[in-house]
């Protein structure tokens, strides 16, 4: 067995960037989200491919569009949650990266509070919409609409969790990390 095979999956899927803002207990969740994104992207791509092929053969599989929609919706929303944990988008990273001290603490805190508020709105309204959609079905497969709209509150809950994780760890450890200096071509002090 090679050394790489001995490493748990969540260790090589979780990037070390901004480690000081992450709880190790949530690393397996981040890894699962990354795998889920890969599955959704692969499923979406395969569904579009087979949809085009079957239409060109004049034997379309009409239900494929419903699976394409599902893979796309879930891929976007769990991708958003994964990117939030990885600090890959949403945050004002390029602006705050050049700040230090109290100014950075305030901006980073406000930034995450806005993300947290949006996440809680996603949970609240997404749950309400998903409940209403339980009584609606897509034809011809009879897939409940909730299968699509449940991605919104699910992702909102994860984004809220990750925003809280970063707030707590940022207040405890500071938001500045060694990668901020490396990014600018500087060496950490």
Secondary structure as GFF3:
##gff-version 3
##sequence-region A 1 189
A	DSSP	alpha_helix	3	6	.	.	.	ID=ss1
A	DSSP	alpha_helix	9	13	.	.	.	ID=ss2
A	DSSP	three_ten_helix	19	21	.	.	.	ID=ss3
A	DSSP	three_ten_helix	24	26	.	.	.	ID=ss4
A	DSSP	alpha_helix	27	56	.	.	.	ID=ss5
A	DSSP	alpha_helix	64	85	.	.	.	ID=ss6
A	DSSP	alpha_helix	93	96	.	.	.	ID=ss7
A	DSSP	alpha_helix	101	132	.	.	.	ID=ss8
A	DSSP	three_ten_helix	133	135	.	.	.	ID=ss9
A	DSSP	beta_strand	137	138	.	.	.	ID=ss10
A	DSSP	beta_strand	143	144	.	.	.	ID=ss11
A	DSSP	alpha_helix	146	173	.	.	.	ID=ss12
A	DSSP	alpha_helix	178	183	.	.	.	ID=ss13
###
